[in-house]
Amino acid sequence: MLDYMRETLELMQENLTRTILTLIGLVVGVAAIISIQVAAAGMAAAVNGAFRGINVNTFFLFPKSTQGSTQRANLGLSDLTLLERNVPGVETAIPFGQTRTIVNAGHQHVMLKFGGESYRRFSTAPVVAGHAITRTDVENASPVCVLSSKAYARLFPHALDPSTVLGQSVYVGPKRYVVAGVLGPATLSTASLGFDINNDVVIPYTTFYNDYQRGRPLFGIQVLGSRDAKLATLEANAKRVLSEAHGGSIYQTFDFGFFSKQIDGFFGVVGTIVSAVGAISLLVAGIGIMNILFVSVSERTREIGIRRAIGASRATILIQFFVEAFVLAFSGSLVGMLAGLGIGELAQQLFIARISGTIAALPWAQAILLATLFATVVTLVFGTLPALRAASVDPIEALRYE
Amino acid sequence: MNDIAIDLQEIVKTYKSGSIEVHALRGVTLRIERGEYVAIMGPSGSGKSTLMNVIGCLDRPTSGNYHLDGIDLSALDDRALAKIRLEKLGFIFQGFNLLPRTDAMKNVSLPLFYAKVSPKERRERARAALAEVGLADRGHHKPSELSGGQQQRVAIARALINNPAVLLADEPTGNLDSTTSEEILALFESLHRAGRTIVVVTHDEEVAERANRVVRLRDGLILSDTPTARGHFSEGSIVPREAIPQS
């Protein structure tokens, strides 16, 4: 068996170009399938990690728009207190509202995400200078703001230290807010995932309401549950309490489980597409390998004849060509596997790690299993015909063959 | 042990070539004893190649019985026939038929590979066999790096390595010049003296003369079966098989 393998490897070296061209399909197919698996695994880890930037016991509550009508059930400030008082486990409820706007500080004019925050914080980013929004700030609707590390860096590019910007003013339109605190980087954030609710600049939600939302019904409510509260129960109770208070209006809630499912769904689709492409290239690759084996059989008809005359049975020849098919398929799969792991790792380093700061461990065992499986399937499916043809070579004819 | 190496009884071989039946062998009865050196001659179309294939277990007769070294071959399947070729027969071809990309050592040890002999023993026996044909220093040369005569000697070493009951040579000098042919024929003679059973198929009278017995075929039948001049002289010198050193 080892002899057959050595012989095949020698043959592959002699026809190096042909071998490489034949195996490209297999390499691409296996690499595609394995890399998407690595990326998906990394993404799953990132999604799980992403919500650590914000308190995970958060959900959003919106009036459900009834079909055929833009009429929505109203939400008002009173509903915030209603939720805080009547739903056990609700720590705080604030109006949902965030906006992208130009924030000015000195000569810097920066487009940033701007929104309300409570003294019970939704963000988990550490405070590195000053303090977060206080209860007094909320109660008095003070014109103060807290900057994220990103907002700090962009608004005050020349500041030596976060503490030096405390007490300085930033402007949103004509409104002035005094910097009360600066946050450090959230280890993990939902940035780049497209639904970041960690704002760059936050002011007390009461201030935000007074300055931007007064006189209009609330668009939605952002709720923070206590650490040990179950989100599902919390959401159900919140919807029920509001519905009772608003004459049967229907509300809907979203939490990170929902977003997480959305992302999983997206990767499911991407994964299916890539797997389909991979499967097609595996098919093409298999046909390529079958072709090179057929060529090998006809090129080596005489050799097969010699081997048969010397004492090789049909079964022995069959095995020899199967080994050859397997060595070909396996080396292609192996290269594909390494390439796939490499591409996956690169994708993690370049994209996923930037978003989440996490890198999932490479699924070596799974990849090796998969590569071996592909090699075996390709060998059996595409190696059988050439091997049978080789075994059926008539030694008398073959020896006459020049 | 059997004193009769090859025992052919009424061998008939009929091919179907399209709708025409070709009677390649029409009833050949031939007995070759152990230690004989026999030449099979005949013009093309006489059936000598077919006879060679039947003796070599590459082809099955349409009818008739064939015993090789006492074994009835008619009942054997492909695997068993392959084993017979492996253990009882050594082939030497006109075109040498060495594996082109493989060095002399590996070519010689190929039958041992199929006989599932360990790599170490394969190397040792291949080295010994190459030494026996005078190519001890050419073990790592590929066929393309060897002369025709050397290639044929590698082929002979390969044929000998399993210590076969019969050496079967098909026009062994057909591709060689006269000097090299002479070397190969001398090698055959020394093998014969060592007690090997040799069957040479040839159309070359000079080659046939070197054997002890010539069987002439025509139209699928044995035309004549006569001892050569050499045969008369050397008949008594046949060494019993038991005396052959087992490699």
Interface residues (C-beta under 8 A of the other chain):
Chain A: D3 E10 L11 E14 R302 E303 G305 I306 R307 R308 A309 I310 G311 A312 S313 R314 A315 T316 P395 I396 L399 E402
Chain B: N53 G56 L58 D59 D78 R79 L81 A82 K83 R85 L86 E87 F91 F93 G95 N97 L98 L99 P100 R101 L110 P111 F113 Y114 A115 P119 R158 N162
